[in-house]
Amino acid sequence: MLSLKKDKKEEEDKDGGNPYSNLEKTSVLQEARLFNETPVNPRKCTAVLAKILYLLNQGEVLGTTEATECFFAITKLFQARDTVLRRLVYLGIKELSGIAEDVIIVTSSLTKDMTGKEDCYRAAAIRALCTITDPVMLQAIERYMKQAIVDRNAAISSAALVSSLHLSRTGGGSEVVKRWVNEVQESLSSDSVMVQYHALGLLYHIRKTDRLAITKLLAKLTKMSLKSPYAVILLIRIACKMIEEEDSDSSSPYFDFVESCLRHKSEMVIYEAAHAIVNMKKTTSRELAPAVSVLQLFCSSPKPTLRFAAVRTLNKVAMTHPAAVTACNLDLENLITDTNRSIATLAITTLLKTGAESSVDRLMKQIATFVSEISDEFKIVVVQAIRSLCQKFPKKHGILLNFLSGMLRDEGGLDYKASIADTIITVIEENPEAKENGLAHLCEFIEDCEHTSLAVRILHLLGQEGPRTANPARYIRFIYNRVLLENATVRAAAISAMARFGALCDDLLPNVLVLLSRCQMDADDEVRDRATYFKAILEQHEASLNSQYILNSLTVSISSLEKSLHAYTLNQAAQSKPFDMKTVPAAAIEEAKPTAATGGLTSKPDKPTTSSATRHDMFVEKLAAVPQLQQLNLGPLFRSSQPVELTESETEYTVAVIKHVFPGHIVLQFDCTNTLADQLLEKVRVDLELSEGWELVAEVLAPSLQYNVGGTIYCVVSTPEDLGECVTTIAANLKFTVKDCDPNTGEPDSDEGYDDEYQLEDIEVAV
């Protein structure tokens, strides 16, 4: 017996105790043939069906034929009366409904279970039935759905409400679900916590496009006491959305409702209300006070979730209203020793934002005791707090940089290390006294940096700042070490950095030339080319050459330069003349915007912003694809403006203009959207009132504008020869033919329409 137990334990340890860990799709589908046996064996069929569901939820992909065969095999199990098996059958139907064909065949079986006397089947049957139902069939089960929504059994009512919400999001289903609004309102007064919550969610979804209906709903529900805390939370969120849309302040009755929820008996409602007040755009310190007081009480709660929620929200408040959080400093001090390291981290970073200069040293020592035990995302929160602290107390840069240097040596991912490097770079740029100390820490870091992108960035910074320090020679060793020890990308960056030292420091030039000559034997083409290029320029000993080719980078878009050169090599006629750099668009200069360090947790890294070069190339390709514009031979595209809205966002038609500048012409690109579901617009054009000297050369109409489907109109105008007349204001009208249509199908009611126009904002054109 003991040996049997031992074998069983070893087997569990081997596969982690998961009986489904080594499943194969083919073998499981073979086992599914068991479903066709008569009589059905519920125990065996349950095990096989559980395996199929496990595979599907693990991302296993079934082909259409496999899924259809499996689906029809599962339908045979309706003859079994086993409760567990039947509920697994419903799950199987839901999972396979999107892959298998002819799933509609089980409608009658599901309808029978949905309207039967077995309550344990009804809720699951409703969910499965609504998954396979299309808008045409929905009307056949409409009566049963209405009955289920007001059913006395809470599970059945909730299943019907949630399924209705899913149905309303499918094409055509929303119109049918809107007819159930009376039943949904009736279930809103249910005694069940979840039914009330689901009913409010569905009711809001049905009416969200009707502002007046939402206003009435809020007016009614904010005065009555909802039993469900979940429903109250949803009501708070709806009220906050209305406050944002109306751009109102604390005088709004909705704000009074949110504030009254701070005195609710449920902790989750209290927190939601506090969180909502904190996140409102126009909240003042006085309005924040009651929310901060509630969060302060939560800081001393015995529940870790409440403490975490409170301190995380206070951390966010400290970014915009540090004075409001100062009252909580004593409670936050107590949380520094919290057993939950996440809470302790957020408490310290909040104190760093609100505390005095005298407390910095003590807080940094306390962070150092446990910073190695917390996850990267919380370490990033600490780094962001230190960044704001460096800006607040510049004299403390020594302590803070030493601490960041220690964090750089710890294990961590790219996002974590990049946030530390960003902070050190920010300190170097904003505080001249910290420059040499910060550069020294970064030099030590690149000696053992495993992230190529980060090493390249630091080498670029050393090339920018190193030559201007008191002792630039000290950085050459660190940079040349990268040439000896790193990959080709880092080596190329190191050579560019060394060249800047040679261009700016005459005493270091002989040594830099020696090092560059050694690099000419590198195995990588790019590294060799850079070394040869920079050495040839530096040997000329001319400051103007150094300035033009080493210190100042190209002012043109790199990708556009590449495309222009490629086009030049393909055009035999053009090669008789030298390549003209003036034909290449200039790179857009982005204004540096001060960004406040975010105090919240970053669940995912920020999306990279699209470069101006990529945007330019996109427009070049888009305009080249329009035959009417190609025939005009407008020449190379110089620059494209940012989109400018010519209408309000809530109007019937939205129009934005982008100005594309060519030599001698401007192409106005109008991106239009029709927001009226019952109208189809045809022959859509923009009528321009041009000033003297300007002339409309060509226009490209949008053939039609369907509901919520964008369309583009182009107008080509020639610019006046006199540069002074290039500053103008162009009046514009949108002209089109309107056809009334069916809102559901988008098909026009008749072939005849009527002409109409819509006035747009004036278009500003400047040099």
C-alpha positions in Angstrom: 0.0 0.0 0.0 2.8 2.4 0.9 4.6 1.7 -2.4 1.3 2.5 -4.3 1.0 5.8 -2.4 4.6 6.6 -3.2 4.1 5.8 -6.9 1.0 8.0 -7.0 2.8 10.9 -5.4 5.8 10.6 -7.8 3.3 10.6 -10.7 1.6 13.8 -9.4 5.0 15.5 -8.9 6.1 14.6 -12.4 3.1 16.3 -14.2 2.4 18.9 -11.5 -0.8 17.1 -10.4 -2.6 18.1 -13.7 -4.3 15.0 -15.3 -4.7 16.9 -18.6 -1.1 18.1 -19.0 -0.1 15.6 -21.7 -3.3 15.6 -23.8 -3.1 15.3 -27.6 -5.9 16.7 -29.8 -6.0 13.6 -32.1 -6.4 11.1 -29.3 -9.0 13.1 -27.5 -11.1 13.4 -30.7 -10.8 9.7 -31.1 -12.1 9.2 -27.6 -15.1 11.4 -28.5 -16.5 8.6 -30.6 -17.7 7.3 -27.2 -20.5 9.8 -27.4 -22.2 7.8 -30.2 -22.5 4.6 -28.1 -25.9 3.5 -26.8 -26.7 3.6 -24.0 -24.5 6.7 -23.0 -22.0 6.1 -20.2 -22.2 9.4 -18.3 -19.0 8.9 -16.3 -16.8 8.2 -19.3 -18.4 10.8 -21.5 -18.0 13.5 -18.8 -14.2 12.7 -18.6 -13.8 12.9 -22.4 -15.9 16.1 -22.7 -13.9 17.7 -19.9 -10.7 17.0 -21.9 -12.1 18.6 -25.1 -13.1 21.7 -23.1 -9.6 21.8 -21.5 -7.9 21.7 -25.0 -10.2 24.4 -26.3 -9.5 26.7 -23.4 -5.7 26.1 -23.7 -5.9 27.6 -27.2 -6.0 24.3 -29.2 -7.4 25.1 -32.7 -9.9 22.7 -34.2 -10.6 22.7 -37.9 -14.2 23.3 -39.2 -14.7 19.6 -40.0 -13.2 18.4 -36.7 -15.3 20.9 -34.8 -18.5 20.0 -36.7 -18.0 16.2 -36.1 -17.3 16.8 -32.4 -20.3 19.1 -32.1 -22.8 16.6 -33.5 -21.3 13.9 -31.3 -21.9 16.1 -28.3 -25.5 16.6 -29.3 -26.1 12.8 -28.9 -25.5 13.3 -25.1 -28.8 15.1 -24.7 -30.4 11.7 -24.2 -28.5 11.2 -21.0 -30.1 12.5 -17.8 -26.9 13.1 -15.8 -26.8 16.7 -14.5 -23.0 17.2 -14.6 -22.8 15.8 -18.1 -25.7 18.0 -19.3 -24.0 21.1 -18.0 -20.7 20.2 -19.7 -22.7 19.7 -23.0 -23.9 23.3 -22.7 -20.3 24.4 -22.3 -19.2 22.3 -25.3 -22.0 23.8 -27.5 -20.9 27.4 -26.5 -17.2 26.7 -27.2 -17.8 25.0 -30.6 -20.6 27.3 -31.8 -18.1 29.7 -33.4 -16.2 27.0 -35.3 -18.6 24.2 -36.2 -21.2 24.4 -39.0 -25.0 23.9 -38.7 -25.0 24.5 -34.9 -28.5 25.8 -35.3 -29.7 22.2 -35.2 -29.7 22.0 -31.4 -32.0 25.0 -31.0 -35.1 22.9 -30.2 -33.2 20.9 -27.6 -31.9 24.0 -25.9 -35.3 25.8 -26.1 -36.9 22.7 -24.4 -34.3 22.8 -21.6 -34.7 26.6 -21.3 -38.4 26.4 -20.7 -38.4 23.1 -18.8 -38.9 22.5 -15.1 -35.3 21.6 -14.3 -33.9 24.9 -12.9 -30.3 23.5 -12.8 -30.5 23.2 -16.7 -32.3 26.4 -17.5 -29.6 29.1 -16.9 -26.9 27.2 -18.8 -29.3 26.4 -21.6 -30.1 30.1 -22.0 -26.4 31.0 -22.3 -25.8 28.2 -24.9 -28.9 29.1 -26.9 -28.0 32.8 -27.1 -24.6 31.9 -28.3 -25.9 30.0 -31.3 -28.8 32.3 -32.1 -28.7 34.8 -34.9 -30.8 38.0 -35.1 -33.4 36.3 -37.4 -34.0 33.4 -35.0 -33.9 35.8 -32.0 -37.6 36.7 -32.5 -38.6 33.1 -32.2 -37.2 32.9 -28.6 -38.1 36.5 -27.7 -41.1 35.4 -25.5 -39.0 32.9 -23.6 -36.2 35.4 -23.0 -38.7 38.0 -21.6 -40.0 35.3 -19.2 -36.5 34.3 -18.1 -35.5 38.0 -17.4 -38.3 38.3 -14.8 -37.9 34.7 -13.5 -38.0 34.3 -9.7 -34.8 32.2 -9.8 -31.9 34.6 -9.6 -29.5 32.4 -11.6 -31.9 32.1 -14.5 -32.7 35.9 -14.5 -29.0 36.7 -14.4 -28.2 34.3 -17.3 -31.0 35.9 -19.4 -29.8 39.4 -18.6 -26.1 38.8 -19.4 -27.0 36.8 -22.6 -29.2 39.7 -23.7 -26.3 42.1 -23.2 -24.2 39.8 -25.5 -27.0 39.6 -28.1 -27.4 43.4 -28.2 -23.8 43.7 -29.3 -24.3 41.6 -32.4 -25.5 43.0 -35.7 -29.3 43.3 -35.6 -29.7 41.9 -32.1 -29.8 45.3 -30.4 -33.1 46.3 -31.9 -34.8 43.2 -30.6 -33.2 43.5 -27.1 -34.4 47.1 -26.9 -38.0 45.8 -26.9 -37.3 44.0 -23.6 -36.7 47.2 -21.6 -39.9 46.8 -19.5 -38.8 43.4 -18.3 -35.3 44.6 -17.6 -36.7 47.5 -15.5 -38.8 45.0 -13.5 -35.8 42.9 -12.7 -34.0 46.0 -11.5 -36.1 45.9 -8.4 -35.1 42.3 -7.7 -33.9 41.3 -4.2 -30.9 39.4 -5.8 -27.6 41.4 -5.7 -26.3 40.0 -9.0 -29.7 40.3 -10.9 -29.9 44.0 -9.9 -26.4 44.6 -11.1 -26.9 42.8 -14.4 -30.2 44.5 -15.0 -28.6 48.0 -14.5 -25.8 47.0 -16.9 -28.2 46.0 -19.6 -30.5 48.9 -19.1 -27.6 51.3 -19.4 -26.4 49.6 -22.6 -29.8 49.8 -24.2 -30.2 53.5 -23.4 -26.6 54.8 -23.5 -27.1 56.6 -26.9 -30.2 58.5 -25.4 -28.8 61.2 -23.2 -32.2 62.2 -21.8 -33.0 58.6 -20.9 -29.7 58.2 -19.0 -30.4 61.5 -17.2 -33.8 60.2 -16.1 -32.4 56.8 -15.1 -29.7 58.5 -12.9 -32.3 60.9 -11.4 -34.5 57.9 -10.4 -31.8 55.5 -9.2 -29.7 58.0 -7.2 -32.7 58.8 -5.1 -33.6 55.1 -4.4 -31.4 52.8 -2.3 -30.1 49.9 -4.4 -29.5 46.7 -2.5 -26.7 45.6 -4.7 -23.3 47.2 -4.0 -22.2 46.1 -7.5 -25.1 48.1 -9.0 -24.2 51.1 -6.9 -20.6 50.9 -8.2 -21.9 50.8 -11.8 -24.1 53.8 -11.0 -21.1 55.7 -9.7 -19.3 55.0 -13.0 -22.2 56.1 -15.1 -22.5 59.3 -13.0 -18.8 60.1 -13.4 -19.1 59.6 -17.2 -22.0 62.1 -17.3 -19.9 64.6 -15.2 -17.1 64.3 -17.8 -19.4 64.6 -20.8 -21.1 67.7 -19.3 -17.7 69.0 -18.2 -19.3 70.0 -14.9 -17.7 70.5 -11.5 -18.7 69.7 -7.8 -22.0 71.7 -8.2 -23.4 68.8 -10.3 -26.1 66.7 -8.6 -24.2 63.6 -9.8 -21.1 64.7 -7.8 -23.3 65.0 -4.7 -24.4 61.4 -5.3 -20.8 60.2 -5.7 -19.8 62.0 -2.5 -22.8 60.5 -0.6 -21.5 57.0 -1.5 -18.5 57.7 0.7 -20.9 57.0 3.6 -22.2 53.7 2.1 -22.1 50.6 4.3 -20.2 48.6 1.7 -16.4 49.0 1.6 -16.2 48.4 -2.1 -18.7 51.2 -2.8 -16.9 53.6 -0.5 -13.6 52.8 -2.3 -15.2 53.2 -5.8 -16.6 56.6 -4.8 -13.2 57.8 -3.4 -11.4 56.5 -6.5 -14.0 58.3 -8.8 -13.5 61.6 -7.0 -9.7 61.3 -7.1 -9.8 60.6 -10.9 -12.2 63.5 -11.8 -10.5 66.2 -14.0 -11.8 69.3 -12.2 -11.4 68.1 -8.6 -10.0 70.7 -6.2 -8.2 70.1 -2.9 -11.4 70.9 -1.0 -13.4 68.3 -2.9 -10.6 65.7 -2.5 -10.6 66.0 1.3 -13.5 63.6 2.1 -12.1 61.0 -0.3 -8.6 61.3 1.2 -10.1 60.9 4.7 -11.8 57.7 3.7 -8.6 56.3 2.1 -6.8 57.3 5.3 -9.1 55.1 7.3 -8.6 52.2 4.8 -4.8 52.5 5.4 -5.3 51.0 8.9 -7.7 48.3 7.7 -6.9 44.7 8.7 -7.6 43.6 5.1 -4.5 43.8 2.8 -6.7 44.4 -0.3 -8.1 47.6 1.2 -4.7 48.8 2.4 -3.3 48.2 -1.0 -6.2 50.0 -2.8 -6.0 52.9 -0.4 -2.2 53.4 -0.7 -2.2 53.0 -4.4 -4.9 55.6 -4.9 -3.1 58.0 -2.5 0.0 57.5 -4.5 -1.8 58.8 -7.5 -3.3 61.7 -5.6 0.2 62.7 -4.4 1.3 63.4 -8.0 -1.2 66.2 -8.5 -2.2 67.2 -5.0 0.7 66.3 -2.6 -0.6 68.8 0.0 -3.9 66.9 0.3 -2.1 63.6 1.1 0.2 65.2 3.8 -2.4 64.5 6.4 -2.0 60.7 5.8 1.8 60.7 6.3 1.6 59.1 9.8 -0.6 56.3 8.5 1.7 55.8 5.5 4.7 55.7 7.8 3.1 52.7 9.6 2.6 50.9 6.3 6.4 51.0 5.5 6.8 47.9 7.7 3.8 46.2 6.2 4.3 42.5 5.5 3.0 43.0 2.0 5.9 44.4 0.1 3.7 46.0 -2.6 1.9 48.0 0.0 5.2 49.0 1.7 6.6 50.1 -1.7 3.7 52.3 -2.5 3.6 53.8 1.0 7.3 54.8 0.7 7.0 56.2 -2.8 3.9 58.2 -1.7 5.9 59.6 1.3 8.8 60.5 -1.1 6.3 62.7 -3.0 4.8 64.3 0.0 7.6 64.3 2.6 10.2 67.0 3.5 13.8 67.1 2.4 15.0 66.0 5.9 13.1 62.7 5.6 14.7 61.6 2.3 17.8 59.9 3.8 15.7 57.8 6.2 13.2 56.8 3.6 15.9 55.7 1.1 17.5 53.5 3.8 14.1 51.9 4.4 13.6 51.2 0.7 17.0 49.6 0.4 16.1 46.9 2.9 13.5 45.3 0.7 13.8 46.7 -2.8 15.4 43.4 -4.0 12.3 41.5 -2.9 9.6 43.3 -4.9 8.6 42.8 -8.6 9.9 44.9 -11.5 6.7 46.8 -11.9 6.9 48.0 -8.2 10.6 48.8 -8.6 9.6 51.1 -11.6 7.1 52.9 -9.2 10.0 53.5 -6.8 12.2 54.8 -9.7 9.5 57.2 -10.8 9.1 58.5 -7.3 12.9 59.1 -7.1 12.8 61.0 -10.3 10.2 63.4 -9.0 12.2 63.7 -5.8 15.3 64.7 -7.8 13.4 67.5 -9.4 11.9 68.5 -6.0 15.2 68.4 -4.0 18.2 68.9 -6.5 20.7 69.0 -3.6 20.0 65.4 -2.8 21.2 64.2 -6.2 24.2 62.4 -4.7 22.2 60.1 -2.4 19.6 59.4 -5.0 22.0 58.7 -7.8 24.0 56.3 -5.6 20.8 54.5 -4.8 19.8 54.3 -8.5 23.3 53.0 -9.4 22.8 50.2 -6.8 19.4 49.3 -8.4 21.1 49.2 -11.9 23.4 46.5 -10.7 20.5 44.3 -9.5 18.7 41.8 -11.7 15.8 43.2 -13.7 14.1 43.4 -17.1 14.6 46.0 -19.9 11.6 48.2 -18.8 13.0 48.4 -15.2 16.6 49.2 -16.3 15.4 51.7 -18.9 13.3 53.6 -16.3 16.5 53.9 -14.1 18.6 55.1 -17.0 15.9 57.6 -18.0 15.9 58.9 -14.5 19.7 59.3 -14.3 19.6 61.0 -17.8 16.9 63.4 -16.6 18.9 64.3 -13.5 22.0 64.9 -15.7 20.1 67.2 -18.1 18.3 69.2 -15.3 21.1 69.5 -12.7 24.6 70.4 -14.0 26.1 69.6 -10.6 25.0 65.9 -11.0 26.4 65.5 -14.6 29.8 63.9 -13.8 28.4 61.7 -11.0 25.6 60.5 -13.2 27.8 59.8 -16.2 30.2 57.8 -14.0 27.3 55.6 -12.9 26.1 55.0 -16.5 29.7 54.2 -17.5 29.8 51.5 -14.8 26.4 50.2 -16.0 27.4 49.7 -19.7 30.4 47.6 -18.6 27.8 44.9 -17.8 24.7 45.9 -19.8 22.8 43.0 -21.5 20.3 45.3 -23.3 21.6 46.6 -26.7 19.1 49.4 -27.0 20.0 50.8 -23.6 23.7 50.5 -24.2 23.3 52.4 -27.5 21.3 55.2 -25.8 23.9 55.6 -23.0 26.8 55.7 -25.5 25.0 58.4 -27.5 24.6 60.4 -24.2 28.3 60.0 -23.4 29.1 61.3 -26.9 26.8 64.3 -26.3 27.8 65.2 -22.7 31.3 63.6 -22.2 33.4 66.0 -24.2 32.0 69.0 -22.3 33.0 67.7 -18.8 36.2 68.7 -16.9 38.0 65.4 -17.7 36.7 64.0 -21.0 39.6 61.5 -21.3 38.2 59.3 -18.5 35.2 58.2 -20.7 37.2 57.1 -23.7 38.2 53.8 -21.9 34.6 52.9 -21.2 33.6 53.7 -24.8 36.4 51.8 -26.4 35.8 48.7 -24.2 32.4 48.5 -25.9 34.2 48.2 -29.3 36.2 45.3 -28.0 33.5 43.4 -26.1 30.0 44.1 -27.6 27.9 43.2 -30.6 28.0 45.1 -33.9 25.2 47.5 -33.1 26.8 48.7 -29.8 30.3 48.8 -31.5 28.9 51.2 -34.2 27.4 53.4 -31.5 30.7 53.5 -29.6 32.6 54.6 -32.7 30.1 57.5 -33.3 30.5 58.5 -29.6 34.4 58.5 -29.9 34.2 60.6 -33.1 32.4 63.3 -31.1 35.3 63.3 -28.6 37.8 63.7 -31.4 35.8 66.6 -33.0 35.4 68.5 -29.7 38.6 67.8 -27.8 41.8 68.7 -29.7 44.0 67.1 -27.1 42.3 63.7 -27.5 42.2 63.8 -31.3 45.5 61.8 -31.9 44.4 59.0 -29.5 40.9 58.9 -31.1 42.4 58.6 -34.6 44.6 55.6 -33.4 41.5 53.9 -32.0 39.4 54.6 -35.1 42.2 53.1 -37.3 42.1 49.9 -35.2 38.3 49.8 -35.8 38.8 49.7 -39.6 39.7 46.0 -39.2 36.3 45.2 -37.7 34.4 42.2 -39.0 31.1 44.2 -39.4 30.6 46.4 -42.5 28.7 49.2 -40.6 31.4 49.4 -37.9 34.2 49.6 -40.5 32.4 52.2 -42.6 31.8 54.4 -39.6 35.4 54.2 -38.5 36.7 55.0 -42.0 34.2 57.8 -42.5 34.9 59.6 -39.2 38.7 59.1 -39.4 38.7 60.7 -42.9 36.8 63.7 -41.6 38.8 64.1 -38.4 42.2 63.9 -40.3 41.2 67.1 -42.2 41.4 69.1 -38.9 38.6 71.4 -40.1 36.0 72.6 -37.6 33.4 73.2 -40.3 33.6 69.6 -41.5 33.4 68.3 -38.0 30.4 70.4 -37.3 28.6 69.4 -40.5 29.3 65.7 -40.6 29.9 64.6 -37.0 28.3 67.0 -34.5 25.1 67.8 -36.4 23.0 65.0 -37.7 21.0 65.1 -41.0 18.0 67.3 -40.8 16.1 65.2 -43.4 13.8 62.2 -42.9 16.1 59.1 -43.1 13.5 56.8 -44.6 12.5 59.4 -47.1 16.1 59.9 -48.1 16.5 56.2 -48.7 13.4 56.1 -50.9 14.5 59.3 -52.8 17.9 57.8 -53.5 16.4 54.5 -54.6 14.0 56.4 -57.0 17.1 58.4 -58.3 19.0 55.2 -59.1 16.0 53.8 -61.0 15.5 57.0 -63.1 18.0 57.0 -65.9 17.1 60.5 -67.0 17.5 62.0 -63.5 21.0 60.6 -63.2 22.4 63.1 -65.6 22.0 65.7 -62.8 23.5 65.5 -59.3 21.2 64.3 -56.5 19.5 67.3 -54.8 19.1 67.0 -51.0 16.5 69.7 -51.1 14.0 67.3 -52.7 14.1 65.2 -49.5 11.5 66.3 -46.9 12.9 67.7 -43.7 12.5 65.7 -40.5 9.8 67.1 -38.2 11.2 68.6 -35.0 9.2 67.3 -32.1 8.8 69.7 -29.2 9.9 68.2 -25.9 6.9 68.0 -23.6 7.5 67.8 -19.9 6.0 64.5 -18.7 5.1 63.9 -15.1 6.2 60.6 -13.8 3.2 58.4 -13.4 2.7 56.9 -9.9 0.4 54.0 -10.9 1.5 50.6 -11.9 2.2 50.1 -15.6 0.6 46.9 -16.7 2.1 47.3 -20.2 4.8 49.5 -21.7 3.8 52.7 -23.5 3.0 52.3 -27.2 5.9 53.6 -29.3 5.0 56.7 -31.1 5.0 56.6 -34.9 7.9 58.6 -36.3 7.3 61.5 -38.7 9.3 59.7 -41.4 6.9 56.7 -41.3 3.9 59.0 -41.4 5.4 60.9 -44.4 6.0 57.7 -46.3 2.5 56.5 -45.5 1.1 59.7 -47.1 3.4 59.4 -50.1 2.1 55.9 -50.8 -1.6 56.9 -50.1 -1.5 59.9 -52.5 0.4 57.9 -55.1 -2.5 55.4 -55.1 -5.0 58.1 -56.3 -4.8 58.0 -60.1 -6.3 61.6 -60.5 -3.4 63.0 -58.4 -0.7 60.9 -60.1 -1.7 62.4 -63.5 -0.9 65.9 -62.2 2.8 65.1 -61.6 2.9 67.3 -58.5 6.5 66.4 -57.6 7.9 65.2 -54.3 5.8 65.7 -51.1 7.5 68.2 -48.9 5.5 68.0 -45.7 2.0 67.0 -44.3 0.3 68.9 -41.5 -1.5 67.3 -38.5 -5.2 66.7 -38.9 -7.4 69.7 -38.1 -11.1 69.2 -37.2 -13.5 71.3 -39.3 -16.6 70.2 -37.3 -17.5 69.4 -33.7 -17.2 65.8 -32.8 -20.9 65.4 -31.9 -22.3 66.8 -35.2 -24.1 64.8 -38.0 -21.0 64.8 -40.2 -17.4 64.9 -39.0 -14.7 66.3 -41.3 -10.9 66.7 -40.7 -8.4 68.3 -43.1 -4.7 67.4 -43.7 -2.6 69.8 -45.8 0.0 68.1 -48.1 2.6 70.6 -49.3 4.1 70.1 -52.8 6.3 72.4 -54.9 3.7 74.9 -56.3 0.6 73.0 -55.0 -1.2 72.1 -51.8 -3.4 69.0 -51.7 -6.2 69.3 -49.1 -7.2 65.8 -47.8 -10.7 65.8 -46.2 -11.4 62.7 -44.1 -15.2 62.6 -43.7 -17.6 60.4 -41.6 -21.3 60.2 -41.7 -22.8 59.7 -38.2 -26.4 59.4 -39.2 -27.6 55.8 -39.5 -30.7 56.7 -41.6 -28.8 58.6 -44.3 -26.6 57.6 -47.2 -24.5 60.4 -48.7 -23.4 60.2 -52.4 -21.2 62.4 -54.7 -19.6 64.0 -51.6 -17.4 67.0 -52.4 -15.9 70.1 -50.6 -16.7 73.5 -52.2 -13.8 75.9 -51.6 -13.9 79.8 -51.7 -10.4 80.6 -52.8 -8.7 84.0 -52.5 -7.0 85.8 -55.5 -3.9 84.0 -56.7 -5.1 80.6 -55.6 -6.7 78.2 -58.1 -8.5 74.9 -57.8 -6.6 72.5 -60.2 -8.5 69.2 -59.5 -10.8 67.5 -57.0 -11.4 63.9 -56.2 -14.9 63.2 -54.8 -16.0 60.5 -52.4 -18.6 58.4 -54.3 -20.6 57.6 -51.1 -20.5 57.9 -47.3 -22.3 55.1 -45.5 -23.0 55.2 -41.7 -19.8 55.3 -39.7 -17.7 54.4 -42.7 -15.0 56.9 -43.5 -14.4 58.5 -46.9 -11.7 60.8 -48.3 -12.0 63.8 -50.6 -9.0 65.5 -52.2 -8.8 69.1 -53.5 -5.6 70.2 -55.3 -5.0 74.0 -55.3 -2.1 75.9 -56.9 -0.2 78.3 -54.7 0.4 82.0 -55.7 3.8 83.0 -57.0 4.0 85.8 -54.4 5.1 84.3 -51.1 3.2 87.0 -49.2 -0.1 85.8 -50.6 0.5 82.2 -49.3 -1.1 83.1 -46.0 -4.9 82.8 -46.5 -8.1 81.6 -45.0 -10.3 79.3 -47.2 -14.0 79.0 -46.5 -15.4 75.5 -47.1 -18.8 73.8 -47.5 -19.5 70.0 -47.7 -21.9 69.3 -50.6 -23.6 66.0 -51.2 -26.7 64.1 -52.3 -28.7 62.6 -49.4 -30.7 59.3 -49.7 -32.8 58.1 -46.8 -32.0 54.5 -45.9 -32.9 51.6 -43.6 -30.8 52.1 -40.4 -30.3 48.3 -39.9 -29.3 47.3 -43.5 -28.0 50.6 -44.8 -29.9 50.1 -48.1 -31.5 53.3 -49.6 -35.3 53.5 -49.6 -35.3 54.8 -53.2 -32.9 55.7 -56.0 -33.8 59.4 -55.8 -32.2 61.8 -53.3 -31.9 65.5 -52.6 -29.0 67.9 -52.7 -27.8 69.3 -49.4 -24.7 71.0 -47.9 -23.0 71.5 -44.6 -20.9 74.5 -43.6 -17.4 73.7 -42.3 -14.9 75.7 -40.3 -12.5 77.9 -42.3 -9.2 76.4 -43.3 -6.1 78.3 -42.3 -3.1 78.1 -44.7 0.2 79.7 -43.6 3.8 79.6 -45.0 
